[in-house]
Amino acid sequence: MTQTFTAVYEPAEEGGYTAFVEEVPGAISQGETLEEARENLKEALELMLEVNRERVLDGVDESRVVREPIAINR
């Protein structure tokens, strides 16, 4: 499943870039180049979503849950 988010890149005063995802608090990274910041942010977001999914499902009886896609319009 592909999900789309908004990445924000800001030049750092010391050089390089800081990066964050607007829709996901705490999804932040950095890189010496814009391309490195993009790759680092993508990896950070993937890992963060994976860990969050594992944490939220801890102790849940998955045989009793209902899963379905949910979409919102912004």
Beta strands, then each sheet from edge to edge (+ up, - down):
strand 1: 7-11
strand 2: 17-21
strand 3: 28-31
sheet 1: 1+ 2- 3+
end
